[in-house]
């Protein structure tokens, strides 16, 4: 799920009748890709955990198993583009935090596609730990 605008791209799709429920029941690992930067007027001051809690509060606490987030904080150039989305280290409920260097150096508010794909494939191939309990947890 993602990356994309939390309120205008991600959530509207999940609020279509039956979509969130189908995802929640799917046996596959569900991965949410958190944005690199906040979006002015939409997710100002949101942390990774705030993104996830918003997603869960509008759908289900178990909508995702993994949250992929950037670990490399870069200067984004201008506050107009937003601020880096960082983790406040609050434990996530029902999801594992997976960190990676995901910033595209040429477009620092975007994900570097190859690095993002590598992290997602690590989760898929079990190189990142799968949730072992209903409470999930945080790993890197």
C-alpha contacts under 8 A as a table, 3 or more apart, distances in Angstrom:
res1	aa1	res2	aa2	distance
1	X	10	X	7.23
1	X	30	X	7.55
1	X	31	X	5.96
1	X	32	X	4.60
1	X	33	X	6.06
2	X	10	X	6.47
2	X	32	X	6.00
2	X	33	X	5.03
2	X	34	X	6.89
2	X	35	X	7.88
3	X	10	X	7.95
3	X	32	X	7.55
3	X	33	X	5.07
3	X	34	X	5.94
3	X	35	X	5.70
4	X	9	X	5.82
4	X	10	X	6.22
4	X	34	X	7.95
4	X	35	X	6.61
5	X	8	X	5.43
5	X	9	X	4.93
5	X	10	X	6.13
5	X	35	X	7.80
5	X	39	X	7.63
6	X	9	X	5.91
6	X	10	X	4.98
6	X	11	X	6.02
6	X	43	X	7.83
6	X	51	X	7.36
6	X	55	X	7.83
7	X	10	X	6.24
7	X	11	X	5.44
7	X	12	X	6.93
7	X	42	X	7.35
8	X	11	X	6.63
8	X	12	X	6.25
9	X	12	X	6.01
9	X	13	X	6.80
10	X	13	X	5.74
10	X	14	X	6.63
11	X	14	X	5.02
11	X	15	X	6.10
11	X	55	X	6.92
11	X	58	X	7.58
12	X	15	X	5.19
12	X	16	X	6.81
13	X	16	X	5.66
13	X	19	X	7.49
14	X	17	X	7.94
14	X	19	X	5.54
14	X	20	X	5.16
14	X	59	X	7.16
15	X	18	X	7.94
15	X	19	X	6.90
15	X	20	X	6.78
15	X	58	X	7.78
15	X	59	X	7.25
16	X	19	X	5.79
16	X	20	X	7.70
17	X	20	X	7.65
18	X	21	X	5.20
18	X	22	X	5.99
19	X	22	X	5.20
19	X	23	X	6.27
20	X	23	X	5.10
20	X	24	X	6.05
20	X	59	X	6.18
20	X	60	X	7.52
20	X	63	X	6.86
21	X	24	X	5.08
21	X	25	X	6.28
22	X	25	X	5.25
22	X	26	X	6.12
23	X	26	X	5.14
23	X	30	X	7.49
23	X	63	X	6.58
24	X	60	X	7.58
24	X	62	X	6.28
24	X	63	X	4.97
24	X	64	X	7.39
26	X	29	X	7.94
29	X	64	X	7.60
29	X	65	X	6.07
29	X	66	X	7.51
29	X	124	X	7.45
30	X	63	X	7.28
30	X	64	X	4.75
30	X	65	X	5.14
30	X	66	X	6.31
31	X	64	X	5.69
31	X	65	X	6.04
31	X	66	X	4.69
31	X	67	X	5.78
31	X	68	X	6.95
31	X	120	X	7.84
32	X	64	X	6.31
32	X	65	X	7.98
32	X	66	X	6.16
32	X	67	X	4.80
32	X	68	X	6.12
33	X	67	X	5.92
33	X	68	X	4.79
33	X	69	X	6.38
34	X	48	X	6.67
34	X	51	X	7.29
34	X	67	X	6.74
34	X	68	X	6.02
34	X	69	X	5.36
34	X	70	X	7.83
35	X	38	X	7.05
35	X	69	X	7.32
35	X	85	X	6.81
35	X	110	X	7.69
35	X	111	X	7.92
36	X	69	X	7.40
36	X	70	X	6.26
36	X	84	X	5.92
36	X	85	X	5.61
36	X	102	X	7.79
36	X	103	X	6.96
36	X	108	X	7.80
36	X	109	X	5.54
36	X	110	X	6.14
36	X	111	X	6.68
37	X	81	X	7.58
37	X	82	X	5.49
37	X	83	X	5.19
37	X	84	X	4.36
37	X	85	X	4.97
37	X	109	X	5.45
37	X	110	X	7.83
38	X	42	X	7.72
38	X	43	X	5.32
38	X	44	X	5.68
38	X	45	X	6.99
38	X	46	X	6.66
38	X	81	X	7.90
38	X	82	X	4.83
38	X	83	X	5.32
38	X	84	X	6.28
38	X	85	X	5.83
39	X	42	X	5.40
39	X	43	X	5.14
39	X	44	X	6.09
39	X	81	X	7.14
39	X	82	X	5.33
39	X	83	X	7.81
40	X	43	X	6.41
40	X	44	X	5.59
40	X	80	X	7.00
40	X	81	X	7.30
40	X	82	X	5.78
41	X	44	X	6.06
43	X	46	X	5.29
44	X	82	X	7.52
44	X	83	X	7.85
45	X	83	X	7.73
45	X	85	X	7.96
46	X	49	X	7.76
46	X	50	X	5.39
46	X	51	X	6.42
46	X	85	X	6.74
47	X	50	X	5.02
47	X	51	X	6.40
47	X	85	X	5.42
47	X	86	X	5.27
47	X	87	X	5.47
47	X	88	X	6.29
48	X	51	X	5.23
48	X	52	X	6.44
48	X	69	X	7.25
48	X	85	X	6.04
48	X	86	X	5.73
48	X	87	X	4.98
48	X	88	X	7.29
49	X	52	X	5.06
49	X	53	X	6.03
49	X	87	X	6.41
49	X	88	X	6.95
49	X	89	X	7.84
49	X	90	X	6.80
49	X	92	X	6.69
50	X	53	X	5.07
50	X	54	X	6.05
51	X	54	X	5.27
51	X	55	X	6.26
52	X	55	X	5.00
52	X	56	X	6.08
52	X	67	X	7.78
52	X	92	X	7.93
53	X	56	X	5.00
53	X	57	X	5.88
54	X	57	X	5.11
54	X	58	X	6.34
55	X	58	X	5.55
55	X	59	X	6.27
55	X	60	X	7.74
56	X	59	X	5.10
56	X	60	X	4.77
56	X	61	X	4.72
56	X	62	X	7.21
56	X	63	X	6.51
57	X	60	X	6.29
57	X	61	X	6.92
59	X	63	X	6.78
60	X	63	X	5.21
61	X	64	X	7.87
61	X	93	X	7.17
61	X	94	X	6.57
62	X	65	X	6.95
62	X	94	X	5.73
62	X	95	X	7.52
64	X	67	X	7.31
64	X	94	X	7.55
64	X	95	X	6.25
65	X	94	X	6.53
65	X	95	X	4.54
65	X	96	X	6.17
65	X	130	X	7.79
65	X	131	X	6.77
65	X	136	X	7.52
66	X	95	X	5.10
66	X	96	X	4.67
66	X	97	X	5.89
66	X	98	X	6.73
67	X	95	X	6.62
67	X	96	X	6.05
67	X	97	X	4.85
67	X	98	X	5.85
68	X	97	X	6.17
68	X	98	X	4.77
68	X	99	X	5.87
68	X	100	X	7.53
68	X	119	X	7.70
68	X	120	X	7.81
69	X	97	X	7.23
69	X	98	X	6.20
69	X	99	X	5.03
69	X	100	X	6.49
69	X	102	X	7.58
70	X	73	X	7.48
70	X	85	X	7.87
70	X	86	X	7.66
70	X	99	X	5.64
70	X	100	X	5.25
70	X	101	X	5.49
70	X	102	X	5.12
70	X	103	X	6.87
71	X	86	X	7.88
71	X	99	X	5.44
71	X	100	X	5.16
71	X	101	X	5.19
71	X	102	X	7.14
72	X	100	X	7.34
72	X	101	X	5.04
72	X	102	X	6.96
72	X	103	X	6.77
73	X	84	X	6.61
73	X	86	X	7.99
73	X	103	X	7.99
74	X	84	X	7.46
74	X	103	X	7.64
74	X	108	X	7.03
75	X	84	X	8.00
75	X	108	X	7.55
76	X	79	X	7.40
76	X	81	X	6.93
76	X	82	X	7.47
76	X	83	X	6.97
76	X	84	X	7.33
76	X	108	X	5.49
76	X	109	X	6.43
77	X	81	X	7.53
78	X	81	X	5.74
78	X	82	X	7.32
79	X	82	X	5.02
79	X	83	X	6.17
81	X	109	X	7.16
82	X	109	X	7.85
84	X	109	X	7.90
87	X	90	X	7.59
91	X	137	X	6.34
91	X	138	X	6.39
92	X	95	X	5.72
92	X	96	X	6.97
92	X	97	X	7.50
92	X	136	X	7.24
92	X	137	X	5.98
92	X	138	X	6.71
93	X	135	X	5.58
93	X	136	X	6.13
93	X	137	X	6.79
94	X	131	X	7.83
94	X	134	X	5.86
94	X	135	X	4.62
94	X	136	X	4.20
94	X	137	X	6.76
95	X	131	X	6.99
95	X	135	X	7.38
95	X	136	X	4.76
95	X	137	X	5.91
95	X	138	X	7.28
96	X	130	X	7.56
96	X	131	X	6.47
96	X	136	X	5.72
96	X	137	X	5.01
96	X	138	X	4.67
96	X	139	X	6.01
97	X	137	X	7.29
97	X	138	X	4.85
97	X	139	X	5.50
97	X	140	X	6.36
98	X	119	X	7.97
98	X	128	X	7.56
98	X	138	X	7.55
98	X	139	X	6.05
98	X	140	X	4.75
99	X	140	X	5.25
100	X	115	X	7.63
100	X	116	X	7.76
100	X	119	X	6.74
100	X	140	X	7.97
101	X	115	X	6.93
102	X	111	X	5.23
102	X	112	X	5.36
102	X	113	X	7.86
102	X	115	X	5.66
102	X	116	X	5.81
103	X	107	X	7.75
103	X	108	X	5.63
103	X	109	X	7.13
103	X	110	X	6.20
103	X	111	X	4.95
103	X	112	X	5.33
104	X	107	X	5.24
104	X	108	X	5.18
104	X	109	X	7.38
104	X	110	X	5.69
104	X	111	X	5.20
104	X	112	X	4.11
104	X	113	X	7.76
105	X	108	X	5.39
105	X	112	X	7.63
107	X	110	X	5.58
108	X	111	X	7.56
111	X	115	X	7.88
111	X	116	X	6.64
112	X	115	X	5.61
112	X	116	X	6.15
113	X	116	X	5.15
113	X	117	X	6.03
114	X	117	X	5.07
114	X	118	X	6.11
115	X	118	X	5.02
115	X	119	X	6.36
116	X	119	X	5.28
116	X	120	X	6.27
117	X	120	X	5.12
117	X	121	X	6.02
118	X	121	X	5.11
118	X	122	X	6.09
119	X	122	X	4.98
119	X	123	X	6.45
120	X	123	X	5.20
120	X	124	X	6.27
121	X	124	X	4.78
121	X	125	X	5.96
122	X	125	X	5.19
122	X	126	X	6.07
122	X	127	X	4.82
122	X	128	X	5.82
123	X	126	X	5.17
123	X	127	X	5.80
123	X	128	X	4.87
123	X	129	X	7.29
123	X	130	X	7.65
124	X	127	X	7.61
125	X	128	X	7.80
126	X	129	X	6.30
126	X	130	X	7.03
128	X	140	X	7.62
129	X	139	X	7.38
131	X	134	X	7.59
131	X	136	X	5.01
131	X	137	X	7.14
132	X	136	X	6.51
133	X	136	X	5.51
